Amino acid sequence: MLRPAFAILFGKIVKIEDEKGIKIGATLELLHNSTLVHDDVIDNADMRRGQKTHNSIWDNTLTVLYGDYMFATAMNIAVELKNIEVLKRIALVSKSLVTGELLQNANAFNFPPKKEVYFEIIKLKTAVLFSACCSLPLIVAERNDLLPLAEKFGEKLGIAFQIVDDCLDFKADLKKLGKPKLIDLPEGKATLPVLLAMENNEEEVIDIVKRVFDSKGEVFEAKDKKRLVNILEKKGYLKKAFSFAKKLISENMEILDNFEDSEHRQTLLKICDFIIDREF
């Protein structure tokens, strides 16, 4: 529920009607969750946020239809806002989310993985949604003076959020994160800590990634998992990735200085801190 919180808070900052802020938040949360339902089918995932996925309980047909229903409901709520510019933005967000998934699928298990592709994927799959949550209330309020700042705030927030999430894949436990550790690499995804290590010519990391990718995720031995986490922690690559996310959040706090001080802006600052410090 983090994304709708941003929509509601920015709505309050620019003083739109509460109902409109809630509708924006509900639209984007339903849109986001519809993509997660479809992603679980694509990834054949059994767990999501510590609970069984719909596709592990139902069959794929029912799950896809449920995701479609959520998406249609999101669009129905969006229409109630009666704002064509908002609808255009939501359509572009939907297109970006699908494009990001296609790009991720096209690059899965490609060796060597590329850092620029990683950032493009997280911009398309994560950052655009956060950016929409922060900027759509300003479109409704016709605050074009602050709109670019809200868009940039949301984009940086989304990138930082995803980088932290990717780092947690190497260190968080199942109870806190709601999913097992080290699931990205066997799915053909090299995230920022791994990419930083490879960029620095860490031969052991390069060899591990190549073995996993060559086997399409089938070969990822316990000793390689332990060694990979050890290298990323001991040689500071996890810390470097966290630091990159922290820098984005720090820049966001400066962006918020352009908005009128209020309890809602203070809440945004606290959520920014949470994104960096979270363990789930």
One Martini backbone bead per residue (centre of mass of N, CA, C, O) as a GRO file, in nm:
protein
  280
    1MET     BB    1   0.049   0.066   0.007
    2LEU     BB    2   0.264   0.286  -0.078
    3ARG     BB    3   0.165   0.422  -0.341
    4PRO     BB    4  -0.109   0.547  -0.243
    5ALA     BB    5   0.023   0.723  -0.028
    6PHE     BB    6   0.151   0.923  -0.228
    7ALA     BB    7  -0.108   1.017  -0.363
    8ILE     BB    8  -0.244   1.128  -0.106
    9LEU     BB    9  -0.021   1.322  -0.007
   10PHE     BB   10  -0.001   1.496  -0.264
   11GLY     BB   11  -0.298   1.574  -0.260
   12LYS     BB   12  -0.277   1.734   0.008
   13ILE     BB   13  -0.056   1.935  -0.072
   14VAL     BB   14  -0.247   2.041  -0.334
   15LYS     BB   15  -0.555   2.034  -0.253
   16ILE     BB   16  -0.731   1.803  -0.316
   17GLU     BB   17  -0.965   1.594  -0.315
   18ASP     BB   18  -0.976   1.313  -0.136
   19GLU     BB   19  -1.123   1.132  -0.344
   20LYS     BB   20  -0.913   1.170  -0.570
   21GLY     BB   21  -0.666   1.059  -0.424
   22ILE     BB   22  -0.790   0.778  -0.375
   23LYS     BB   23  -0.842   0.705  -0.674
   24ILE     BB   24  -0.553   0.714  -0.764
   25GLY     BB   25  -0.445   0.503  -0.564
   26ALA     BB   26  -0.636   0.271  -0.647
   27THR     BB   27  -0.561   0.251  -0.942
   28LEU     BB   28  -0.248   0.194  -0.901
   29GLU     BB   29  -0.276  -0.052  -0.715
   30LEU     BB   30  -0.438  -0.230  -0.909
   31LEU     BB   31  -0.239  -0.219  -1.139
   32HIS     BB   32  -0.002  -0.339  -0.986
   33ASN     BB   33  -0.145  -0.610  -0.894
   34SER     BB   34  -0.207  -0.716  -1.177
   35THR     BB   35   0.095  -0.755  -1.253
   36LEU     BB   36   0.164  -0.957  -1.027
   37VAL     BB   37  -0.028  -1.180  -1.111
   38HIS     BB   38   0.103  -1.217  -1.392
   39ASP     BB   39   0.397  -1.264  -1.299
   40ASP     BB   40   0.343  -1.531  -1.146
   41VAL     BB   41   0.277  -1.685  -1.402
   42ILE     BB   42   0.537  -1.635  -1.561
   43ASP     BB   43   0.727  -1.740  -1.302
   44ASN     BB   44   0.593  -1.965  -1.133
   45ALA     BB   45   0.500  -1.867  -0.855
   46ASP     BB   46   0.434  -1.947  -0.499
   47MET     BB   47   0.527  -1.664  -0.375
   48ARG     BB   48   0.380  -1.364  -0.200
   49ARG     BB   49   0.439  -1.205   0.075
   50GLY     BB   50   0.419  -1.498   0.232
   51GLN     BB   51   0.216  -1.604   0.011
   52LYS     BB   52   0.016  -1.760  -0.182
   53THR     BB   53  -0.046  -1.777  -0.495
   54HIS     BB   54  -0.295  -1.791  -0.718
   55ASN     BB   55  -0.156  -2.008  -0.912
   56SER     BB   56  -0.118  -2.217  -0.663
   57ILE     BB   57  -0.439  -2.245  -0.623
   58TRP     BB   58  -0.501  -2.205  -0.901
   59ASP     BB   59  -0.520  -2.153  -1.223
   60ASN     BB   60  -0.406  -1.969  -1.484
   61THR     BB   61  -0.674  -1.876  -1.598
   62LEU     BB   62  -0.797  -1.747  -1.341
   63THR     BB   63  -0.559  -1.559  -1.280
   64VAL     BB   64  -0.562  -1.388  -1.537
   65LEU     BB   65  -0.858  -1.295  -1.505
   66TYR     BB   66  -0.811  -1.153  -1.236
   67GLY     BB   67  -0.607  -0.949  -1.342
   68ASP     BB   68  -0.799  -0.826  -1.552
   69TYR     BB   69  -1.013  -0.729  -1.348
   70MET     BB   70  -0.831  -0.534  -1.197
   71PHE     BB   71  -0.764  -0.356  -1.438
   72ALA     BB   72  -1.058  -0.275  -1.508
   73THR     BB   73  -1.114  -0.143  -1.233
   74ALA     BB   74  -0.899   0.074  -1.251
   75MET     BB   75  -1.017   0.213  -1.506
   76ASN     BB   76  -1.294   0.280  -1.385
   77ILE     BB   77  -1.184   0.473  -1.167
   78ALA     BB   78  -1.033   0.668  -1.354
   79VAL     BB   79  -1.285   0.774  -1.509
   80GLU     BB   80  -1.411   0.922  -1.253
   81LEU     BB   81  -1.210   1.176  -1.281
   82LYS     BB   82  -1.246   1.331  -1.554
   83ASN     BB   83  -0.932   1.308  -1.688
   84ILE     BB   84  -0.751   1.291  -1.971
   85GLU     BB   85  -0.456   1.324  -1.868
   86VAL     BB   86  -0.466   1.095  -1.664
   87LEU     BB   87  -0.537   0.870  -1.867
   88LYS     BB   88  -0.284   0.898  -2.038
   89ARG     BB   89  -0.081   0.832  -1.813
   90ILE     BB   90  -0.192   0.548  -1.745
   91ALA     BB   91  -0.145   0.430  -2.025
   92LEU     BB   92   0.166   0.470  -2.019
   93VAL     BB   93   0.219   0.298  -1.771
   94SER     BB   94   0.110   0.033  -1.884
   95LYS     BB   95   0.310   0.022  -2.120
   96SER     BB   96   0.571   0.024  -1.948
   97LEU     BB   97   0.525  -0.237  -1.788
   98VAL     BB   98   0.525  -0.423  -2.038
   99THR     BB   99   0.797  -0.337  -2.155
  100GLY     BB  100   0.964  -0.426  -1.908
  101GLU     BB  101   0.890  -0.726  -1.925
  102LEU     BB  102   0.999  -0.772  -2.211
  103LEU     BB  103   1.291  -0.685  -2.152
  104GLN     BB  104   1.345  -0.892  -1.932
  105ASN     BB  105   1.285  -1.143  -2.104
  106ALA     BB  106   1.497  -1.081  -2.335
  107ASN     BB  107   1.748  -1.070  -2.098
  108ALA     BB  108   1.736  -1.338  -1.993
  109PHE     BB  109   2.050  -1.491  -1.951
  110ASN     BB  110   2.230  -1.276  -2.045
  111PHE     BB  111   2.577  -1.286  -2.159
  112PRO     BB  112   2.651  -1.022  -2.031
  113PRO     BB  113   2.521  -0.823  -1.821
  114LYS     BB  114   2.356  -0.498  -1.816
  115LYS     BB  115   2.325  -0.203  -1.649
  116GLU     BB  116   2.142  -0.037  -1.845
  117VAL     BB  117   1.917  -0.250  -1.851
  118TYR     BB  118   1.849  -0.257  -1.555
  119PHE     BB  119   1.757   0.045  -1.536
  120GLU     BB  120   1.538   0.032  -1.753
  121ILE     BB  121   1.359  -0.177  -1.613
  122ILE     BB  122   1.307  -0.021  -1.339
  123LYS     BB  123   1.177   0.218  -1.473
  124LEU     BB  124   0.939   0.061  -1.616
  125LYS     BB  125   0.840  -0.127  -1.356
  126THR     BB  126   0.866   0.107  -1.112
  127ALA     BB  127   0.912   0.422  -1.149
  128VAL     BB  128   0.652   0.502  -1.311
  129LEU     BB  129   0.454   0.444  -1.079
  130PHE     BB  130   0.565   0.638  -0.870
  131SER     BB  131   0.545   0.889  -1.048
  132ALA     BB  132   0.236   0.880  -1.076
  133CYS     BB  133   0.161   0.904  -0.776
  134CYS     BB  134   0.298   1.198  -0.753
  135SER     BB  135   0.171   1.352  -1.025
  136LEU     BB  136  -0.142   1.327  -1.062
  137PRO     BB  137  -0.236   1.533  -0.846
  138LEU     BB  138  -0.109   1.779  -1.005
  139ILE     BB  139  -0.289   1.756  -1.252
  140VAL     BB  140  -0.555   1.799  -1.106
  141ALA     BB  141  -0.441   2.083  -0.974
  142GLU     BB  142  -0.271   2.241  -1.187
  143ARG     BB  143   0.062   2.202  -1.108
  144ASN     BB  144   0.300   2.274  -1.332
  145ASP     BB  145   0.535   2.386  -1.151
  146LEU     BB  146   0.562   2.086  -0.983
  147LEU     BB  147   0.550   1.837  -1.171
  148PRO     BB  148   0.853   1.766  -1.240
  149LEU     BB  149   0.928   1.714  -0.941
  150ALA     BB  150   0.731   1.480  -0.887
  151GLU     BB  151   0.837   1.295  -1.107
  152LYS     BB  152   1.131   1.279  -1.005
  153PHE     BB  153   1.072   1.176  -0.726
  154GLY     BB  154   0.933   0.908  -0.816
  155GLU     BB  155   1.168   0.792  -0.979
  156LYS     BB  156   1.381   0.783  -0.756
  157LEU     BB  157   1.215   0.617  -0.561
  158GLY     BB  158   1.181   0.362  -0.741
  159ILE     BB  159   1.479   0.296  -0.777
  160ALA     BB  160   1.550   0.274  -0.478
  161PHE     BB  161   1.347   0.056  -0.403
  162GLN     BB  162   1.459  -0.166  -0.599
  163ILE     BB  163   1.748  -0.179  -0.495
  164VAL     BB  164   1.676  -0.265  -0.211
  165ASP     BB  165   1.524  -0.520  -0.294
  166ASP     BB  166   1.774  -0.650  -0.433
  167CYS     BB  167   1.950  -0.660  -0.175
  168LEU     BB  168   1.753  -0.837  -0.001
  169ASP     BB  169   1.800  -1.101  -0.168
  170PHE     BB  170   2.087  -1.146   0.005
  171LYS     BB  171   1.967  -1.101   0.337
  172ALA     BB  172   1.685  -1.171   0.377
  173ASP     BB  173   1.428  -1.323   0.529
  174LEU     BB  174   1.134  -1.487   0.488
  175LYS     BB  175   0.964  -1.346   0.713
  176LYS     BB  176   1.026  -1.048   0.614
  177LEU     BB  177   1.004  -1.071   0.283
  178GLY     BB  178   0.823  -1.330   0.168
  179LYS     BB  179   1.094  -1.459   0.048
  180PRO     BB  180   1.343  -1.606  -0.075
  181LYS     BB  181   1.658  -1.619  -0.132
  182LEU     BB  182   1.808  -1.599  -0.430
  183ILE     BB  183   1.595  -1.549  -0.706
  184ASP     BB  184   1.709  -1.376  -0.940
  185LEU     BB  185   1.936  -1.536  -1.084
  186PRO     BB  186   1.760  -1.797  -1.165
  187GLU     BB  187   1.581  -1.579  -1.350
  188GLY     BB  188   1.808  -1.395  -1.510
  189LYS     BB  189   1.888  -1.171  -1.279
  190ALA     BB  190   2.104  -0.895  -1.262
  191THR     BB  191   2.192  -0.701  -1.009
  192LEU     BB  192   2.367  -0.443  -0.884
  193PRO     BB  193   2.576  -0.594  -0.705
  194VAL     BB  194   2.668  -0.783  -0.935
  195LEU     BB  195   2.737  -0.567  -1.149
  196LEU     BB  196   2.962  -0.430  -0.981
  197ALA     BB  197   3.144  -0.680  -0.960
  198MET     BB  198   3.178  -0.728  -1.267
  199GLU     BB  199   3.291  -0.442  -1.328
  200ASN     BB  200   3.544  -0.532  -1.122
  201ASN     BB  201   3.639  -0.826  -1.197
  202GLU     BB  202   3.494  -1.064  -1.042
  203GLU     BB  203   3.554  -1.383  -1.113
  204GLU     BB  204   3.363  -1.548  -0.929
  205VAL     BB  205   3.105  -1.401  -1.009
  206ILE     BB  206   3.121  -1.450  -1.311
  207ASP     BB  207   3.118  -1.763  -1.291
  208ILE     BB  208   2.847  -1.794  -1.146
  209VAL     BB  209   2.667  -1.647  -1.347
  210LYS     BB  210   2.735  -1.827  -1.591
  211ARG     BB  211   2.631  -2.094  -1.476
  212VAL     BB  212   2.341  -2.006  -1.426
  213PHE     BB  213   2.275  -1.905  -1.716
  214ASP     BB  214   2.356  -2.160  -1.881
  215SER     BB  215   2.127  -2.330  -1.699
  216LYS     BB  216   1.869  -2.156  -1.648
  217GLY     BB  217   1.886  -2.192  -1.313
  218GLU     BB  218   1.961  -2.500  -1.236
  219VAL     BB  219   2.258  -2.396  -1.143
  220PHE     BB  220   2.280  -2.338  -0.773
  221GLU     BB  221   2.486  -2.378  -0.544
  222ALA     BB  222   2.541  -2.343  -0.212
  223LYS     BB  223   2.840  -2.250  -0.235
  224ASP     BB  224   2.776  -2.017  -0.436
  225LYS     BB  225   2.585  -1.858  -0.260
  226LYS     BB  226   2.777  -1.810  -0.026
  227ARG     BB  227   3.005  -1.676  -0.192
  228LEU     BB  228   2.848  -1.443  -0.314
  229VAL     BB  229   2.755  -1.304  -0.052
  230ASN     BB  230   3.039  -1.268   0.065
  231ILE     BB  231   3.152  -1.082  -0.155
  232LEU     BB  232   2.932  -0.858  -0.147
  233GLU     BB  233   2.992  -0.791   0.152
  234LYS     BB  234   3.309  -0.777   0.194
  235LYS     BB  235   3.350  -0.582  -0.083
  236GLY     BB  236   3.090  -0.367  -0.088
  237TYR     BB  237   2.844  -0.402  -0.301
  238LEU     BB  238   2.598  -0.364  -0.125
  239LYS     BB  239   2.678  -0.089  -0.013
  240LYS     BB  240   2.691   0.058  -0.289
  241ALA     BB  241   2.396   0.015  -0.361
  242PHE     BB  242   2.276   0.153  -0.115
  243SER     BB  243   2.417   0.427  -0.167
  244PHE     BB  244   2.269   0.489  -0.426
  245ALA     BB  245   1.988   0.495  -0.300
  246LYS     BB  246   2.053   0.711  -0.085
  247LYS     BB  247   2.114   0.939  -0.285
  248LEU     BB  248   1.831   0.956  -0.407
  249ILE     BB  249   1.688   1.025  -0.140
  250SER     BB  250   1.845   1.282  -0.082
  251GLU     BB  251   1.747   1.429  -0.339
  252ASN     BB  252   1.445   1.414  -0.259
  253MET     BB  253   1.460   1.595  -0.008
  254GLU     BB  254   1.527   1.845  -0.180
  255ILE     BB  255   1.272   1.850  -0.351
  256LEU     BB  256   1.072   1.896  -0.102
  257ASP     BB  257   1.158   2.199  -0.052
  258ASN     BB  258   0.946   2.303  -0.282
  259PHE     BB  259   0.741   2.233  -0.070
  260GLU     BB  260   0.514   2.284   0.144
  261ASP     BB  261   0.499   2.283   0.468
  262SER     BB  262   0.396   1.972   0.634
  263GLU     BB  263   0.277   1.681   0.754
  264HIS     BB  264   0.292   1.544   0.471
  265ARG     BB  265   0.588   1.602   0.411
  266GLN     BB  266   0.698   1.460   0.664
  267THR     BB  267   0.593   1.181   0.583
  268LEU     BB  268   0.761   1.153   0.328
  269LEU     BB  269   1.034   1.157   0.472
  270LYS     BB  270   0.981   0.898   0.640
  271ILE     BB  271   0.946   0.708   0.396
  272CYS     BB  272   1.225   0.745   0.282
  273ASP     BB  273   1.368   0.619   0.524
  274PHE     BB  274   1.227   0.343   0.509
  275ILE     BB  275   1.333   0.247   0.229
  276ILE     BB  276   1.629   0.218   0.337
  277ASP     BB  277   1.568   0.055   0.630
  278ARG     BB  278   1.437  -0.183   0.532
  279GLU     BB  279   1.345  -0.561   0.566
  280PHE     BB  280   1.074  -0.580   0.335
   0.00000   0.00000   0.00000
